[in-house]
Amino acid sequence: MTDDEFAALVRHYDIDDAGEMHHNPKKNVLWVRQSASEIAAGTGWPADRVAALLESGRGKLRQ
């Protein structure tokens, strides 16, 4: 996974050191916090690039 794919996925899925699981705060639940357009607005990246990064990053997560 590239650094940019990771950065997009972190923003999209709200991945952080502090997870969402009350019984184990190190575990993250993947949920959509920011859309591709919100990530684009926050990073200055074009929305189509963000969408492509999310798609390729998700594909790599499934491998």
TORPA-4810 file (N, C-alpha, C, O; in nm, 3 decimals):
<nodes>
NODE_1_0.084_-0.117_0.000_0.000_0.000_0.000_0.090_0.124_0.000_0.188_0.132_0.073_M
NODE_2_0.053_0.220_-0.083_0.131_0.343_-0.089_0.097_0.435_0.029_-0.005_0.417_0.096_T
NODE_3_0.183_0.531_0.052_0.157_0.627_0.160_0.028_0.705_0.135_-0.048_0.732_0.228_D
NODE_4_0.003_0.742_0.009_-0.118_0.818_-0.023_-0.244_0.732_-0.008_-0.346_0.782_0.039_D
NODE_5_-0.237_0.605_-0.046_-0.352_0.516_-0.024_-0.381_0.505_0.125_-0.496_0.513_0.168_E
NODE_6_-0.276_0.486_0.202_-0.293_0.475_0.348_-0.353_0.603_0.405_-0.445_0.597_0.487_F
NODE_7_-0.302_0.718_0.363_-0.354_0.846_0.413_-0.502_0.863_0.379_-0.579_0.912_0.462_A
NODE_8_-0.541_0.824_0.260_-0.682_0.835_0.220_-0.768_0.740_0.302_-0.876_0.779_0.348_A
NODE_9_-0.723_0.617_0.321_-0.800_0.520_0.398_-0.812_0.560_0.545_-0.917_0.540_0.607_L
NODE_10_-0.707_0.616_0.602_-0.710_0.662_0.741_-0.819_0.767_0.759_-0.895_0.763_0.856_V
NODE_11_-0.827_0.860_0.666_-0.929_0.965_0.674_-1.069_0.908_0.648_-1.165_0.942_0.717_R
NODE_12_-1.079_0.821_0.549_-1.208_0.766_0.509_-1.269_0.680_0.620_-1.388_0.693_0.651_H
NODE_13_-1.189_0.592_0.678_-1.238_0.495_0.777_-1.211_0.534_0.922_-1.240_0.456_1.012_Y
NODE_14_-1.157_0.653_0.946_-1.130_0.699_1.083_-1.040_0.601_1.159_-1.069_0.563_1.272_D
NODE_15_-0.931_0.562_1.095_-0.835_0.471_1.157_-0.741_0.553_1.244_-0.680_0.650_1.198_I
NODE_16_-0.728_0.513_1.370_-0.648_0.588_1.465_-0.591_0.491_1.568_-0.634_0.376_1.575_D
NODE_17_-0.497_0.537_1.647_-0.441_0.453_1.753_-0.548_0.413_1.854_-0.548_0.301_1.905_D
NODE_18_-0.638_0.505_1.882_-0.749_0.475_1.974_-0.865_0.422_1.891_-0.923_0.494_1.810_A
NODE_19_-0.898_0.295_1.913_-1.006_0.233_1.837_-1.142_0.259_1.896_-1.157_0.334_1.993_G
NODE_20_-1.243_0.197_1.836_-1.382_0.217_1.877_-1.435_0.107_1.969_-1.546_0.120_2.022_E
NODE_21_-1.362_0.001_1.988_-1.412_-0.112_2.066_-1.388_-0.087_2.215_-1.273_-0.082_2.260_M
NODE_22_-1.495_-0.072_2.291_-1.481_-0.039_2.433_-1.408_-0.148_2.512_-1.339_-0.118_2.609_H
NODE_23_-1.422_-0.274_2.470_-1.355_-0.383_2.542_-1.209_-0.398_2.502_-1.131_-0.461_2.574_H
NODE_24_-1.170_-0.340_2.387_-1.031_-0.343_2.343_-1.006_-0.218_2.260_-1.025_-0.220_2.138_N
NODE_25_-0.963_-0.110_2.323_-0.950_0.017_2.253_-0.843_0.021_2.144_-0.830_0.121_2.074_P
NODE_26_-0.768_-0.085_2.128_-0.670_-0.092_2.019_-0.734_-0.137_1.888_-0.673_-0.125_1.782_K
NODE_27_-0.857_-0.188_1.894_-0.925_-0.238_1.774_-1.009_-0.128_1.711_-1.083_-0.056_1.778_K
NODE_28_-0.995_-0.116_1.580_-1.072_-0.019_1.504_-1.186_-0.089_1.431_-1.170_-0.201_1.381_N
NODE_29_-1.298_-0.023_1.424_-1.411_-0.066_1.342_-1.410_0.024_1.219_-1.411_0.146_1.231_V
NODE_30_-1.408_-0.037_1.101_-1.405_0.043_0.980_-1.544_0.098_0.952_-1.639_0.022_0.929_L
NODE_31_-1.556_0.229_0.956_-1.680_0.297_0.923_-1.643_0.423_0.845_-1.533_0.476_0.861_W
NODE_32_-1.733_0.468_0.761_-1.702_0.581_0.675_-1.722_0.711_0.752_-1.834_0.749_0.786_V
NODE_33_-1.610_0.778_0.778_-1.615_0.907_0.847_-1.615_1.022_0.748_-1.685_1.122_0.768_R
NODE_34_-1.537_1.009_0.641_-1.528_1.115_0.541_-1.547_1.056_0.402_-1.495_0.948_0.371_Q
NODE_35_-1.622_1.127_0.320_-1.640_1.087_0.181_-1.517_1.127_0.100_-1.430_1.200_0.148_S
NODE_36_-1.510_1.078_-0.023_-1.398_1.115_-0.110_-1.393_1.266_-0.130_-1.285_1.324_-0.132_A
NODE_37_-1.509_1.330_-0.146_-1.509_1.475_-0.166_-1.463_1.550_-0.041_-1.398_1.654_-0.051_S
NODE_38_-1.498_1.499_0.077_-1.451_1.562_0.201_-1.300_1.546_0.217_-1.231_1.639_0.260_E
NODE_39_-1.248_1.428_0.181_-1.103_1.406_0.187_-1.034_1.498_0.088_-0.930_1.557_0.119_I
NODE_40_-1.090_1.511_-0.032_-1.032_1.599_-0.134_-1.026_1.743_-0.084_-0.925_1.812_-0.102_A
NODE_41_-1.134_1.789_-0.021_-1.137_1.925_0.031_-1.033_1.946_0.141_-0.972_2.053_0.151_A
NODE_42_-1.012_1.844_0.223_-0.917_1.856_0.334_-0.772_1.841_0.294_-0.683_1.893_0.362_G
NODE_43_-0.747_1.771_0.184_-0.608_1.746_0.143_-0.563_1.830_0.025_-0.444_1.849_0.002_T
NODE_44_-0.661_1.882_-0.052_-0.626_1.953_-0.174_-0.607_1.861_-0.293_-0.577_1.908_-0.403_G
NODE_45_-0.624_1.730_-0.273_-0.613_1.635_-0.383_-0.741_1.641_-0.466_-0.848_1.668_-0.411_W
NODE_46_-0.733_1.617_-0.597_-0.855_1.610_-0.678_-0.943_1.493_-0.632_-0.893_1.389_-0.591_P
NODE_47_-1.075_1.513_-0.637_-1.169_1.410_-0.590_-1.153_1.279_-0.665_-1.167_1.172_-0.606_A
NODE_48_-1.124_1.285_-0.796_-1.107_1.160_-0.871_-0.983_1.085_-0.826_-0.981_0.962_-0.828_D
NODE_49_-0.879_1.157_-0.785_-0.759_1.091_-0.732_-0.790_1.024_-0.599_-0.746_0.912_-0.575_R
NODE_50_-0.864_1.092_-0.513_-0.902_1.034_-0.384_-0.984_0.908_-0.405_-0.960_0.806_-0.340_V
NODE_51_-1.081_0.913_-0.496_-1.163_0.795_-0.525_-1.077_0.679_-0.573_-1.098_0.565_-0.533_A
NODE_52_-0.980_0.708_-0.659_-0.890_0.603_-0.709_-0.802_0.547_-0.596_-0.780_0.427_-0.589_A
NODE_53_-0.753_0.634_-0.509_-0.672_0.589_-0.395_-0.754_0.500_-0.302_-0.704_0.398_-0.255_L
NODE_54_-0.879_0.538_-0.276_-0.964_0.456_-0.189_-0.990_0.320_-0.252_-0.985_0.217_-0.184_L
NODE_55_-1.018_0.319_-0.381_-1.046_0.192_-0.449_-0.924_0.101_-0.448_-0.936_-0.018_-0.417_E
NODE_56_-0.808_0.155_-0.483_-0.689_0.070_-0.486_-0.647_0.028_-0.345_-0.602_-0.085_-0.325_S
NODE_57_-0.661_0.117_-0.250_-0.627_0.083_-0.111_-0.718_-0.025_-0.055_-0.671_-0.117_0.013_G
NODE_58_-0.849_-0.015_-0.083_-0.942_-0.119_-0.038_-0.908_-0.254_-0.101_-0.917_-0.358_-0.035_R
NODE_59_-0.870_-0.252_-0.227_-0.830_-0.376_-0.293_-0.711_-0.441_-0.225_-0.706_-0.563_-0.210_G
NODE_60_-0.617_-0.361_-0.183_-0.499_-0.414_-0.114_-0.533_-0.465_0.026_-0.471_-0.559_0.074_K
NODE_61_-0.632_-0.403_0.092_-0.675_-0.453_0.223_-0.734_-0.593_0.212_-0.722_-0.674_0.304_L
NODE_62_-0.797_-0.621_0.099_-0.863_-0.752_0.080_-0.766_-0.862_0.042_-0.803_-0.979_0.043_R
NODE_63_-0.642_-0.827_0.008_-0.545_-0.930_-0.034_-0.496_-1.011_0.083_-0.414_-1.101_0.065_Q
</nodes>
